[in-house]
Amino acid sequence: MKILIVGGDGYLGWPTAMYLANRGHAVTVVDNFHRRLWDLEIGASSLVPILSLQERVVLWERISNKPIGVEVGDVTDYPFVEHVFKKYDPEAIIHYGEHRSAPFSMLSRHHAVLTQVNNIVGTMNILFAMHDLSPDSHLVKLGTMGEYGTPNIDIEEGFLEINHNGRSDLMPYPKQPPSFYHLSKVHDSHNIMFVCRAWGLRSTDLNQGVVYGIHTDETALDAGLATRLDYDDVWGTVLNRYCVQAAIDHPLTVYGKGGQTRGFLDIRDTLRCVELATIYPAAPGEYRVFNQFTEQFTVLELAHKVADASTKMGWEPMIENVDNPRVEAEEHYYNAKHTKLLDLGLEPHFLSETLIDHLLETVRRHSSEVNRRLLYPTHSWKAGRHSGG
C-alpha cells in the first residue's frame, strides 16, 4: 500500500515507518519537527539519544534497502498538505501528527491555544485533502483513551447503546476529557465522524492507552535507529519516569493517592494495532473506534511493579507520594473494553515480560544522562498560573 505517516519523526511515527516499510509498503513520512523544538522550550530531551529524521532514514535504507520518503512541512498549512497528497496519492494516512502531552497543553493560555490549533486544524486539513484528492483513502487516526475520562460505568469501544423514554439508539460514548489536549482529541473525533457521514470518507479512530518501550525488531538493528524515551514531567510517561527514578536511586514519585487507573500497551503492540487497522480498513462512510491497550493498572500498582522488578536487578527502590499537579480523580472505577483489535489478530506483549529486559536495562545504560530537575512536577493545572502569553 501507499502509506502516508503524518508525524513520522515522533516516538511512534518513526518505528511505525520502519515497521511498515519492512513489510513492503511504500511509506512516506511527514513532519515539521516541532516536537524537537518543544523539548528545547522546556529544557528536556530524550534519555536515549536520537538522530535527525534524515540521518535515521539514510541509515535505515542502508541497512534494509527499503526506502522511506520524507516531506518536511506543517499540516496546518493546507497548500503543503495538498502538495503531499497530489504527489503520493496515499491509500492510507496514519495520523500521529499532533502533540500528545496533556501537561504541555495546560502550561498556559499560549500552550492551550497552540494545542488546539496544531491538533484540530492539522486534522481538518487532512480530511479536506482526503475529500478533494484521495476520497478512497483510509484515515487511521491516533486518538486517546483519555477522551472518555473516568466514568462510573464501563467504557465501550466508541459507542454506547442508549435507552431513553422507550426508544434506543447507538450513540457516541460520552466524553469527559481532562485537559485541553484531550479536548482537542474529542474535537477531532467529532470532525472525523461528521465527514465520514457527510462525505463518505472512512476512518479508524485508535483510542490508545499509555505506550511503553522503545524496542522493536527494527530499532534493534542499529542504535542509530532508536526512537525517543521521555521521562520529564511534561512529555514523559509515568512508567518511563518510574524506571528512570529506580535506575538512579531516586524515589518513585506517585501523584496523589495513586489510584488513577489507565490502559497500557507495549510499543510493539501499537505497531501491530496500526498495521491491523490499515490492512483491514473501515468501509466507505464508516467511522469506527478501537480501544487500543492490553492491560490496566493504577499508577500505584505500576510503581510497585517497577519496584519489584528493580529489586531483582539489585536496586533498592522507594515509593514516594507527592502532591498531584493534575485535576483528576485519584480513586475511581475503570473498566474499558478492548476486544476489536484482539478479534483482528492482535497477540499482546505484557509488561511482566518486558519490564526488566527492555525498559529497566535501557535506562540503566543511560542513567548517567538523567536530569534530576525533570523528575518532580513543576506545573500545576489547577489555577492557570502559567500565563506565558
N, C-alpha and C positions, 0 to 999 in steps of 0.2 A: 504494500500500500504506500501511497504518497502521504506522509505524515508530517504535520507542522507542529513543533513543540514550542509553545509560547512560554517564555521564562526558562529557556534551555540552559542558562548558566547557573541556575539555582541548585539548592540542596537536592531536590528531587528531579528537577529538569535535566540535569547533566547525566545522572545514572540512567534515567529513562531513555535519553537519546542513545547512549551506548547499547543499552539492553535491546531496544527495538532495531537499531542498525545491525546488531549482531544476529538478529533473526531475519535479516534480509529485506527489511523495509527501507524505503527511500526517505531518509529523515533530514529535515531542515530545522534548525533551532533559531529562535528569535529572542533577543534580549537587549535591554538598554543599560544594563549594569548598575542600575540604581541601588540594588541590594548591597553592592560593594561600597557605594558612596554612603549609605546609611550606617554601615559599620564605622566608617571614619567619623561620622557625625557623633556617635555615642562613645567612641573610643574603644570599640570591641573588635574582635577578629576571630576567625575560625581557629580552634585549637590545633587542628590538623592543617598544615599549610596547603594552599590550593594554587594551582597555576591559573593564568588567564584562560579565558574560553578558547582563544585562538591557539594558545600553546597546547591545551588539552586536546583540541581537535586534531592538530598535526601529529601529536604523539599517538592518539587513538588510531588514526589512519595508517600510521607506520606500523603499528603492532597488529592491527586487524585486517588491514587492506579493505576496509569498508567505510565509504565516505559519509561524512555528516556535513550538510550545508550550513552556512552561518549567514544570518541577516541581522545587522545591528540597527536598532531603531526602537521607537516608543509606540506601543499600540494605542495610546491615547491620541496619536496623530493619524487621522484616517487616511490621508494620502499615502503614508508609509504602509499601513495595513493593506490598502488597495493594491499597492505595488507588489507586496509579498504574495497576495492571493492570485494576482494575474500571472506572476512569474512561476508559481509552483502548483497552482490548481489542486490544493490538498483534498484528499478523500477523508482524512480525519484531522481534527485540530485538538491537540491535547493542551489544555489551557492551565498552566501554572503561573501565568504572568501577572500575579497580584502579590502584594506583600502579605505576609502571613502572621504578623505579630499583633496580638491584642494589646500588649503593653505599649508598643510603638504608637498605636492609634489613640492611646489615652494620655500621651505625654503633654499635649497642648491643643489649642484650637487649630494651629497650623498643621499638626500631625493628623488630627481627626479629619480635616478637610482634604489633606493630601491623600489619606487613605481612601476616602470615598471617591475622589476624582480618579485616582490611579486605578482602583479596582473596578468601579462601576463603568466609567467611560471606556476603559480599555475593552471590557467585555461587550459593551454596546457596539463598539466599532467592529469587533469580530463578528457579531451577529449580523450587522448590516452587510459586511463583506460576504458572509455566507449567503445571505439573501440575494445579493446583487451578482455575485461572481461564482459561487460554488454551492448552489441550492441543494445538491445531493450529498454534500459532505456531512460528517457527523461530528458534533462537538462533545468532547469528553472533558468536562469541567471539574476542577478540584474544588469541592465545597468543604464544609467542616461540620463535624458533629456538634460544634458549639452553637450552630444555628438553633438547635432545639432548646438550649438551656438545660435546666434540670427540673422538668415537670414531675409531679407526683403520680404519674401514670406511666405505663410502658411506652417507650419511644418506638414507633413503627418506622418502616423504611419509606419516608417521604410523604405518605398519605395515610389518612385515618378515616374509617367509616363513621359518619355522624348520624345519629338518630335523633330527630327533633320534631316534636308535635306530630308524631305519626308518620313522618317522612324520613327518608335516609338518602345520603349521598356520600361519595368518596371525595374527601376534601384534602387539600394540602395540610400536612400536620402543623398545628400551631407553633409559632416560633417565639422564643424568648431570648434573643441574643444578648450577651452580657457585655459587649464592648462595641465601639464604633467599627472596629474591624469585622466583628461578627455581623453587625448590621449591614455592612457592605456586601457580605456574602448572601444575606437574606434578600437584599435588593436584586442581586444577580439572579438568584433562583426565580424570583418573580418575573424578571425581564425575560429570562430564558424560557420559562414555562409559557409566557404570553406569546413569544414569537413562534414556538412550536405549534401552538394552537392557531395563531393568526396566519402564519406564513407556511406552515407545513414543514418547518425545519425539524431536525431530530437531534436530541441531546441526552447525554447521560450525566447526571449530577452525582459526583462521588463525595458523599459526606464522610470525610476522613477523620479518624481519631488522631492521636499523637503518634508520630512516627519516630522510631529509634533506630540507631545503627547507621553505619556508613559503608559497610562491607557488602559488595555484590560480586558476582562472578567477574564482572568487567572491571570494577575498581581494583580487584585483586591482581590484575595483570601487571600493574606498574604503579608505584607510589605517586607518580605524576598524574594519574587518572582519578585521584581521590576527590570526593565531594566534601562539603564543609561539615564541621562539627561545632555547633554553637552552644555555649553554656552560660552566657551572661543573662542578666535579669530582664532584658528586653527581647532578645531574639532566641535565647536558649530555651530548650525544653526541660521539664522537671527531671526527667531521667538522666539527661546529659549532665545537669547540674549536680545531681547526687553522685554520679560516677566520678566526676572531676573532684568534688569535695572529698570523697573517700580516698582518692589517689594521693591527695596532698595532706591527709590527716586533718581535715577541716570538718567541723560538724555538718551533718546533712540537714539543710535548712528546710523544715516543713512549714508551709504557710498556714498559720492558724492552727485549728484542731487537726487538720489533715484528713477530714472525712470527704473531701471533694473527690468524686468518682469520675473517671474518664475512660474512654476506649483507647487502646494502644495497639500498634502493629509494627512488625519488622519492616525495614525498608525494602527487603526483597519481596515481601507480600504486596507492598504498594506497587512495585513494578509489575507484578503478575496481575493485580487487580486492574491496572490501567490497560494492560495488554488484553485481558479478557473483555473489558468494556469496549475496546477498539475493534477487536476481531469479531465480536458478536454485537453489532451496533443496534441502537434503537431504530424503530421503524419510522418512516416519514410521518411527521406530525406528532411523534411520541416524545414526551418528556418523562424520563424515568429517573428514579433516585435509588442509589445503592448506599447503604451504610457500610463504610469501609474501615473495619477494625477487626481484631481477632480475640482480644482479651480485655477485661475491665478490671481496674484496680483503683483503690483510693490512693491519694498521694502518700498517706502514711504507710499503707501496705507496700507501696513501691519503695519507700525509704527502707523498710525492714528487709525487703528482698535484696536491695543493694548492700545493706549492711551484712546480711548473711553471706552473700557471695564474696564480699570484701574480706570477711573473716577467713574464708577458705584460702584467700591469697596471702594471708599473714598480716593483713592490715587490722587496725583497731578502730573501727568507725564508731562515731557517736551521732545521736539524733538530737536536733535542737528545734523546738517550736518557736517561730518568730511571728511578729505581727503580720497579718495578711494585708498586702497593699491593694488587693483587688476587692471589688464589691461582688461577693458571691456567697452562696450558701455553703457553709463548711460541713454540714451534715445534711444529707438528702437521700431520697430514693433515686435509684438509677438502674434502669433495666432497658437496654436498647437492643432491638432486633438487628440481626446482621446475617441473613441467610442467602440473599440473592447471589452474592459472589461465590459463596460456597457451592451453590447449585450450579454455577457456571464452571466449576472445576478448581477453585482455589484450594490449595493444600497448605495450611498455615505453618509458619515457624512460630515458636513460642519463646517468650522471654527467658524461661528457665533453661532453654537450650543454648542461648546465645550470649547471655549477660557477661559471663566471665571471659570466654574466649574472644569475643568481639569487642564489646564496649569497654570493659574494665582493663583489658590488656592494651587496648588502643590508648586510653587516657594515661595509663601507666607510662607508656613510652614517651608521651608528650607532656608529662606532669611538670617538667621544669619550665614550661612556657605558660603556665596558668597565671592569669592576672587576678589576684585575690580581691582586688577592688570590685570585680564584677559579680561576686558571689552572694551579696546581700541585696535585697530590693532597695532601690533608691528613688522610686517614683510612685506616688500614691494616686489611685484612681478616684479617690473619694470627693475631692473638692475642686478639681480643675485648677490646681495650684500652679501648674507649669504652663503659663500662658504662652510663652515662646512665640509671640507674633499673632 
